[in-house]
Structures are given as C-alpha cells and as structure tokens.
Amino acid sequence: MRQGAKARQAKSKARISAYNEMANQSEKEKMGRAQIIIPNGPRLGNKVIEVEDLKKAMGDKLLVEGLSFDLPPGGIVGVIGPNGAGTQI
C-alpha cells in the first residue's frame, strides 16, 4: 500500500478503499477468534523424573551404565558429547 507505481503520484481511491476494507476485515477476524485458557493444575510431587540403574548403549558401544538420579522441578540436565558439544534439556 505504501509503494505505488513510480509514474503515478496519487493512488486511486478504489485501491485505497479496497486496502482499508481488507485491513478492517483482518481486525474483525482477530477480535472474533476465541481463546481457551487452561490454568496449570496443582503440583503433584517434588520429583519430575526418578531414574534408577539406567543403562544405555548404541550398538556395541556402552554409553552409560548404573546411572541413578532424581530431577527436581526446575532442574537442568546437560548432555555433553566427547568433543564438548552438547545440549540442555
């Protein structure tokens, strides 16, 4: 809408009114959309994950054996590979 043809100095009234009509329709659609808000439920415990004696292998290569831990709410787990690159969960 801001840019018109270079040769024209004034925009036609039909183009401007069509643009304004489209803009008003999108505003009406935004107002007409319903939102469903689901509140968080009560906390059910103090542990997010409890792991006991975890063993993980890829093919013949054993990656982890005998890993046990509890992950509390808000806890952070980092997985770091052999080259120092990793990710956080």
C-alpha positions as CSV (number, residue, x, y, z in Angstrom):
1,M,0.0,0.0,0.0
2,R,2.9,2.3,0.7
3,Q,4.5,1.8,-2.6
4,G,2.7,2.6,-5.8
5,A,3.8,2.7,-9.4
6,K,6.7,5.1,-9.9
7,A,4.9,7.0,-12.7
8,R,1.8,7.7,-10.6
9,Q,1.8,10.4,-8.0
10,A,-1.7,9.8,-6.5
11,K,-3.2,6.4,-5.6
12,S,-6.7,5.7,-6.9
13,K,-9.5,6.0,-4.4
14,A,-10.6,2.4,-5.3
15,R,-7.2,1.0,-4.3
16,I,-7.2,2.9,-1.0
17,S,-10.7,1.9,-0.1
18,A,-10.0,-1.8,-1.0
19,Y,-6.9,-1.7,1.2
20,N,-8.8,-0.2,4.1
21,E,-11.6,-2.8,3.7
22,M,-9.1,-5.6,3.8
23,A,-7.4,-4.1,6.9
24,N,-10.8,-3.8,8.7
25,Q,-11.7,-7.4,7.8
26,S,-8.4,-8.7,9.4
27,E,-9.1,-6.7,12.5
28,K,-12.6,-8.1,12.8
29,E,-11.2,-11.7,12.4
30,K,-8.7,-11.1,15.2
31,M,-11.5,-9.9,17.5
32,G,-13.7,-12.9,16.6
33,R,-11.2,-15.6,17.5
34,A,-11.8,-17.3,20.8
35,Q,-9.0,-18.2,23.2
36,I,-9.1,-21.1,25.5
37,I,-7.0,-20.7,28.6
38,I,-6.3,-23.8,30.6
39,P,-4.8,-23.0,34.0
40,N,-1.9,-25.1,35.4
41,G,-3.0,-27.9,37.7
42,P,-1.7,-28.4,41.2
43,R,1.8,-29.8,41.7
44,L,1.6,-33.5,42.3
45,G,5.1,-34.1,43.8
46,N,8.6,-32.9,44.3
47,K,10.2,-35.1,41.6
48,V,10.0,-34.6,37.8
49,I,12.0,-37.7,36.9
50,E,13.4,-40.5,39.0
51,V,16.0,-42.8,37.3
52,E,17.5,-45.9,38.9
53,D,20.3,-48.0,37.3
54,L,20.0,-46.6,33.8
55,K,22.0,-48.4,31.1
56,K,22.3,-47.1,27.5
57,A,24.3,-48.4,24.6
58,M,24.5,-47.7,20.9
59,G,25.3,-50.8,19.0
60,D,28.3,-52.5,20.8
61,K,29.4,-49.2,22.5
62,L,28.2,-48.8,26.1
63,L,27.4,-45.2,26.8
64,V,26.0,-45.2,30.3
65,E,25.7,-47.9,33.0
66,G,24.4,-47.7,36.5
67,L,23.1,-44.1,36.4
68,S,20.7,-43.1,39.1
69,F,19.3,-39.6,39.8
70,D,16.2,-37.6,40.8
71,L,15.3,-34.5,38.8
72,P,13.5,-31.9,40.9
73,P,11.2,-29.2,39.5
74,G,13.3,-26.6,37.7
75,G,16.3,-28.9,37.5
76,I,18.5,-28.8,34.4
77,V,20.1,-31.8,32.7
78,G,23.1,-31.3,30.4
79,V,24.3,-33.9,28.0
80,I,27.8,-33.4,26.8
81,G,29.5,-35.4,24.0
82,P,33.1,-36.4,23.6
83,N,34.0,-33.2,21.7
84,G,32.5,-31.0,24.4
85,A,29.4,-30.1,22.4
86,G,26.1,-31.0,23.9
87,T,22.6,-29.9,24.7
88,Q,20.4,-28.9,27.7
89,I,17.1,-30.5,28.4
